[in-house]
Every structure is written in C-alpha cells, then in structure tokens.
Amino acid sequence: MTNLLHIYAFGSVCRGEISPGSDIDLLAITAGGRNDLSRSMFSIYSHAKIEHIWQEGNPFAWHLHLESRLIYSGDDKDFIRALGPPAIYTKAREDCERFLAIFRQALASARCNHNSIVFDLSAAFLGLRNFSSCYMLGHGRPDFSRGVALTLMANGPPVDVQTYRILERARLLCTRGHGAALRKADIAQALQVLPRIEEWMLGLLKGTYDER
C-alpha cells in the first residue's frame, strides 16, 4: 500500500474545453512514500486527504467526482469512483465571501496600481469564477467550467461576454503566459465593469443569505 498510486486527469481536458491556452490538469493520489512526482506537473494528494475532502463535501471533491478521468491505477481500481458522491456541500456562503474578498482586493489594487493591472484582472477573474462555482454548487447546480459566471449571470448580466473574455485572457496570460497582450482599451473596458460585477456578487449573497 505504501507506494500505491492513482493518476487522474481533470479540468478543461475532461470538459471538452480544450483551446490553445489550455493545459492538462493531473491529479496524483498516493498513499505516501513517493518523492518522484513533480509538483509542477501534478496536484498531489494522499488517499486519506481525498477521503477527507469527500466527507467535507469540498468543491474540489465535487469537481473530481463529476469531471475526473482515471489514467493510471496501481491496483486496477478506480479509487475516486469507488468513493461515490461526496457529502453535501454546506460552506457556500463562507466560500463565496472568501472569493468576493479576493475580487475586492484585486479591484482595489487595479484602481491604484496599473503596474500590476494584468495580475489584478487575473485575480479578479479567479475570484469571480470561484465565487460563481461555489454559489452554483451550493444551489445544487455544479458547474466548474471557465464560463460558469456567464451561466450564473444569465438573468441579469453585469458584464458582456466580450469583457468577460478580457478578464479570462488576463488569467491565461498570468498563469500560462498565453494569449495576446491586453490593450489599453481592453483594460479600460474591464475596469469599467468590475464595480458592477462587485455589486452583482454582493446582491447574490444578500438575496440568498441573511442580510448583513
């Protein structure tokens, strides 16, 4: 059992969202005793940790449950499939507030320091996407796609698709170094809508949970 290994692909490659800027997300689940796995290539978890996040109903557990695909099994078993569905997700409010805070920090930085504007827009996209994924999962509609916020915005979008793609492009530039550089007009367009996105996120929280 010491060196038992299971390897899974997850993310965009399993959703069919492959594009020139896509990478392949790989998960290695090991029982311990291995130091030959590259942390730049794999997300590395122990079997015990995976079981723990399953019991928590963690969003990453739901992500893996719905989208991962087995690539290699050291015991010819599908460890993740054998776990069954994760527990019900109960921390939507807490997680949404955390990702709203990340979005707000990015917005504040973008307003006062244009030297890091691409990084700030990337962080804003991260906060928006993860906020939307957690909100959707909390309402029983799991969606971990790059366009999850657009799905959530369907009934009252504070941002058009073109501007959303600018934020997404900033994320790809920061994390993968891929894509055309943002023009001044792109940056101005994104900065114009970030406050509206913040208001929309706050409205979702206040409309769903207790008034603060």
Secondary structure, 3 states (H helix, E strand, C coil): CCCCEEEEEECHHHHCCCCCCCCCEEEEEECCCCCCCCCCCCEEEEHHHHHHHHHHCCHHHHHHHHHCEEEEECCCCCHHHHHCCCCCCCCHHHHHHHHHHHHHHHHHHHHHCHHHHHHHHHHHHHHHHHHHHHHHHHCCCCCCCCCHHHHHCCCCCCCCHHHHHHHHHHHHHHHHCCCCCCCHHHHHHHHHHHHHHHHHHHHHHHHHCCCC
